[in-house]
Amino acid sequence: MTAAVRAAGPAATASARRLAHTALRCALAAGTALAAAALHDAHDPGVLCPLRLLTGIPCPFCGSTTVFIEAGHGHWLAALTANPVSFLAVLGVLAAPLGGGVLWWPLTPRRRTGVVVGALAVAWLWQLKRLGV
């Protein structure tokens, strides 16, 4: 800890800690994306979703692996269009230490459940449209 951070007090220390946690999360996500892109380039496993593999119908999470693969290749628009809900959820998790929870945690459990169910419904409709089902 630097002298400037110590002199600024506990608020600056907490802020520095939140930034460090965010940077660590981003580094781990970037490493995951790069690894997914490299593995995909070396060996394309095909469809990973068991529901889609067995029935041909995508689940709300279809495209989530593609989000990481496309991000690992630096194709941000392709990552966003693969599954926008997963893409935004990952961004939310990465930025969580910066204080995004101030909007989430005050919601009642019923409202949080509604948001999650709504997001899954939107993701599923997106996948049905994207994959032409």
C-alpha positions in Angstrom: 0.0 0.0 0.0 1.4 3.3 -1.0 1.7 6.3 1.4 -0.8 8.3 -0.7 -3.4 5.5 -0.3 -2.7 5.3 3.4 -3.0 9.0 3.8 -6.3 9.1 1.9 -7.9 6.8 4.5 -10.2 3.7 4.4 -12.4 4.9 1.6 -9.4 5.1 -0.8 -8.2 1.7 0.4 -11.6 0.2 -0.3 -11.8 1.8 -3.7 -8.3 0.5 -4.6 -9.4 -3.0 -3.4 -12.5 -2.8 -5.6 -10.4 -1.8 -8.6 -8.0 -4.6 -7.9 -10.8 -7.1 -7.7 -12.3 -5.8 -10.9 -8.9 -6.0 -12.7 -8.4 -9.6 -11.4 -11.9 -10.6 -12.7 -11.2 -9.0 -16.1 -7.8 -10.8 -16.3 -9.4 -14.1 -15.5 -12.2 -13.6 -18.0 -9.7 -12.5 -20.7 -7.6 -15.6 -20.0 -10.7 -17.8 -20.3 -11.7 -16.1 -23.5 -8.3 -16.6 -25.0 -8.2 -20.2 -23.9 -11.7 -20.9 -25.3 -10.6 -19.3 -28.6 -7.4 -21.3 -28.8 -9.2 -24.6 -28.0 -11.9 -23.9 -30.5 -9.3 -23.2 -33.2 -7.4 -26.4 -32.4 -10.5 -28.7 -32.1 -14.0 -27.5 -32.8 -16.2 -29.8 -30.7 -19.4 -28.8 -32.5 -22.6 -28.3 -30.5 -21.9 -28.3 -26.8 -25.5 -27.8 -25.5 -27.1 -31.2 -24.6 -30.6 -29.9 -25.3 -29.8 -28.6 -28.7 -27.7 -31.7 -29.5 -30.6 -34.1 -28.6 -33.6 -32.0 -29.8 -32.3 -29.3 -32.1 -33.9 -26.7 -29.8 -31.5 -24.3 -28.2 -31.6 -23.4 -24.6 -31.3 -19.8 -23.2 -27.6 -20.4 -22.5 -26.8 -21.4 -26.1 -24.2 -19.1 -27.5 -22.5 -18.5 -24.1 -19.4 -20.5 -25.1 -19.4 -18.7 -28.4 -19.4 -15.4 -26.5 -16.1 -16.3 -25.0 -14.7 -17.7 -28.2 -15.6 -14.6 -30.2 -14.3 -12.3 -27.4 -11.0 -14.3 -27.4 -10.7 -13.5 -31.0 -11.5 -9.8 -30.4 -14.8 -10.0 -32.3 -16.9 -8.0 -29.9 -20.0 -7.6 -32.1 -20.1 -11.3 -32.8 -19.7 -12.0 -29.1 -22.6 -9.7 -28.4 -24.9 -11.2 -31.0 -24.1 -14.8 -30.0 -26.0 -14.3 -26.7 -26.5 -10.7 -25.6 -27.9 -11.7 -22.2 -24.8 -13.8 -21.4 -22.5 -11.1 -22.7 -24.2 -8.5 -20.5 -24.3 -10.8 -17.5 -20.5 -11.4 -17.8 -20.0 -7.7 -18.0 -22.1 -7.3 -14.9 -20.2 -9.9 -13.0 -16.9 -8.4 -14.0 -17.9 -4.9 -12.9 -19.7 -6.1 -9.7 -16.8 -5.0 -7.3 -17.3 -1.4 -8.7 -20.7 -1.2 -7.0 -23.3 -2.5 -9.5 -24.9 -4.4 -6.7 -26.4 -1.2 -5.4 -29.1 -1.6 -8.1 -29.5 -5.4 -7.7 -29.5 -6.2 -3.9 -32.2 -3.7 -2.8 -34.6 -5.5 -5.1 -36.9 -8.0 -3.3 -36.1 -11.7 -3.9 -39.3 -11.9 -6.0 -38.3 -9.0 -8.2 -34.8 -10.4 -8.7 -36.3 -13.8 -9.7 -38.5 -11.9 -12.2 -35.5 -10.2 -13.7 -33.6 -13.4 -14.0 -36.6 -15.3 -15.5 -37.2 -12.4 -17.9 -33.6 -12.3 -19.0 -33.7 -16.1 -19.6 -36.9 -15.7 -21.7 -35.3 -13.0 -23.8 -32.2 -15.1 -24.2 -34.2 -18.1 -25.3 -36.3 -16.1 -27.8 -33.0 -14.6 -29.1 -31.6 -18.1 -29.6 -34.7 -19.4 -31.3 -34.6 -16.5 -33.8 -30.8 -16.6 -34.2 -30.7 -20.4 -34.9 -33.9 -20.3 -37.0 -36.0 -22.7 -34.9 
